[in-house]
Amino acid sequence: MISFDLKGKRALVTGAASGIGLATVELLARSGATVALNDLPGNDKLRTQVQRLTDEGLDVFEAPGNVADHASVQTFVHAALTRMSGLDYLVNNAGTPGTATPIAPDNFEQQNEAFWQKLLNVNLQGPARCTAATIDALRASGGSIVNTASTAGLIGNGSSAAYAATKAGLIALTKEYARSLGPGVRVNAIAPGIVESDWECRFDIPDSTLDSLPLKRKGQPEEFAEAIVFLLAAGRYITGHVLVLDGGLMTGAAHRSDVD
Ligand SMILES: NC(=O)c1ccc[n+]([C@@H]2O[C@H](COP(=O)([O-])OP(=O)(O)OC[C@H]3O[C@@H](n4cnc5c(N)ncnc54)[C@H](O)[C@@H]3O)[C@@H](O)[C@H]2O)c1
C-alpha cells in the first residue's frame, strides 16, 4: 500500500457513498486531506458513511447533489468549495449503468431516448459540469482531476453500448481537458475492469471468466482508489493518461478459451 501525506489538501469526490468513490474518500482522508463527499440527495448511504468516517476523526463532510443537474452541481460545488476555501483535487466518479442487467448492443428498444439521455447526462456531461464548476478553484491551487472511465470505453462489453459510448466519451474529454488545462491542472482517468462493488448492474460472471484473467479475480474498490490518489497527488508528469486497472482483462486472456 502506497502512503501519501495530503495534510492541507482539499478534495471533492462524486459518487462517494459507496464502491470506488467511498474507498477514494477513505484513502484521501486517512492521508490527511479534507474531503467533500457528493452523492445523490436522499441516498442514505451518504449520511451513514460521512458519520462513520467523522466518528473516526476524519475531516469529511457531505455535499449531496445530482451531477446530472446543472443547478444542483452549482449548489453543491459552491457549498463544498466555500467550506474548504478552495479545491486541490476533483474525482469525477459518479456513474450509472441505467439498467439492472446487461443490455445487448442491438437492443434498441431498451436503449431508447430516455436511456441515452440519462447515461449521457450522468456519465459524460456530469464530469464536464463538475469540471466547469470547479475549474477556477483548481487553477488557483494548481490542482488535478481524475475521471472514472471503464474498460467498456476502450473495448466495449460493459452493461450496454450506450454505457460504453459514454465512457469512451469521458476518455476523449480527459484528453481534451488535459491538453487545454495544462500546465496548471493535470487531468487523467482510470479504466476499471471488473469491480467488486454495489454497482446497480449485476453481471453473471462465471468463475471460469475470472479464472481466465491473469489476476484471476475482481478488483477491490481500494485498489482503484490507490490508483486515483496516485494520479491526483503523485503523478506529477502524467496528464491525459488512462490508467487501465483490469486484472489483465485487456490482454485478451479471458477470451482465449473461446478460440482454443
Ligand atoms: N462496478 C463496475 O464493474 C465498474 C466497472 C468500470 C467502471 N465503473 C465506474 O466506476 C464508478 C464507480 O462505480 P462503483 O463500481 O464504485 O459503483 P457504486 O454503485 O458503488 O458507486 C456509484 C455511485 O455513484 C452515485 N451516483 C449515481 N448517479 C449519480 C448522480 N447523478 N449524481 C451523484 N452521484 C451519483 C451512486 O449513488 C453510487 O453511490 C462509476 O463511474 C462506474 O461507471 C464501475
The ligand as a Gaussian input file, in Angstrom:
#p B3LYP/6-31G(d) Opt

LIG

0 1
 N      -18.704000      -1.653000     -10.980000
 C      -18.048000      -1.878000     -12.127000
 O      -17.942000      -3.040000     -12.582000
 C      -17.392000      -0.734000     -12.865000
 C      -16.518000      -1.031000     -13.922000
 C      -15.906000       0.014000     -14.612000
 C      -16.163000       1.331000     -14.238000
 N      -17.019000       1.603000     -13.210000
 C      -17.258000       3.012000     -12.878000
 O      -16.832000       3.231000     -11.529000
 C      -17.558000       4.337000     -10.990000
 C      -17.996000       3.968000      -9.579000
 O      -18.815000       2.835000      -9.608000
 P      -18.804000       1.706000      -8.462000
 O      -18.487000       0.412000      -9.096000
 O      -17.994000       2.154000      -7.316000
 O      -20.378000       1.633000      -8.135000
 P      -21.272000       2.208000      -6.946000
 O      -22.678000       1.961000      -7.366000
 O      -20.801000       1.633000      -5.661000
 O      -20.963000       3.788000      -6.933000
 C      -21.538000       4.704000      -7.835000
 C      -22.091000       5.874000      -7.027000
 O      -22.482000       6.931000      -7.908000
 C      -23.655000       7.504000      -7.394000
 N      -24.382000       8.245000      -8.433000
 C      -25.072000       7.725000      -9.474000
 N      -25.644000       8.704000     -10.176000
 C      -25.294000       9.877000      -9.584000
 C      -25.592000      11.235000      -9.854000
 N      -26.372000      11.568000     -10.886000
 N      -25.089000      12.190000      -9.037000
 C      -24.306000      11.847000      -7.968000
 N      -23.998000      10.565000      -7.670000
 C      -24.492000       9.595000      -8.463000
 C      -24.448000       6.305000      -6.874000
 O      -25.476000       6.692000      -5.958000
 C      -23.348000       5.463000      -6.220000
 O      -23.180000       5.767000      -4.840000
 C      -18.696000       4.629000     -11.974000
 O      -18.387000       5.791000     -12.730000
 C      -18.714000       3.407000     -12.883000
 O      -19.175000       3.738000     -14.181000
 C      -17.625000       0.593000     -12.497000

